[in-house]
Amino acid sequence: MQAPKGGRSDQVTADAVPRLDQEAVAAGSAEIDAVSGATYTSAGYRQSLQSALDRAGG
């Protein structure tokens, strides 16, 4: 996943990604809710996860 870089974005991403990981595992898909305050990170995460699932045939 390509996350936003720099300043506050680094902290938002560091906080959001573990929560997104948990949601993705629980859902078993890329159909997960965004993390509040991390809209761009959440959208990029979903897109990256869906792409990886498509490549894996999932």
C-alpha positions in Angstrom: 0.0 0.0 0.0 1.2 3.5 -0.8 0.3 5.7 2.1 0.5 9.5 2.3 3.8 10.7 3.7 5.0 13.4 6.0 4.0 15.1 9.2 0.6 14.3 10.5 0.0 11.9 7.7 2.6 9.5 9.1 0.8 9.4 12.4 -2.6 9.0 10.9 -1.4 6.1 8.7 0.4 4.4 11.7 -2.8 4.6 13.7 -5.2 3.6 10.9 -3.4 0.6 9.2 -3.6 -1.8 12.2 -7.3 -1.1 12.5 -7.8 -1.5 8.7 -5.9 -4.8 8.9 -8.2 -6.1 11.7 -11.3 -5.1 9.8 -10.1 -6.7 6.5 -9.3 -10.0 8.3 -12.7 -10.0 10.0 -14.6 -9.1 6.8 -12.6 -11.5 4.6 -12.7 -8.9 1.8 -11.9 -5.3 0.9 -15.5 -4.3 1.9 -14.5 -2.5 5.1 -15.4 0.8 6.7 -13.0 3.8 6.6 -11.2 4.8 9.7 -12.5 8.2 10.9 -9.9 10.9 10.2 -8.0 8.6 7.8 -10.1 8.9 4.6 -7.3 8.9 2.1 -5.4 6.1 3.9 -8.6 4.0 4.2 -9.5 4.5 0.5 -5.9 3.6 -0.6 -5.9 0.6 1.7 -9.2 -0.7 0.3 -8.0 -0.2 -3.3 -4.7 -1.9 -2.7 -6.3 -4.8 -0.8 -8.9 -5.3 -3.6 -6.1 -5.3 -6.2 -4.1 -7.9 -4.3 -7.3 -10.1 -3.8 -8.0 -9.8 -7.6 -4.5 -10.9 -8.4 -4.7 -13.8 -6.0 -8.1 -14.8 -7.4 -9.9 -14.0 -4.2 
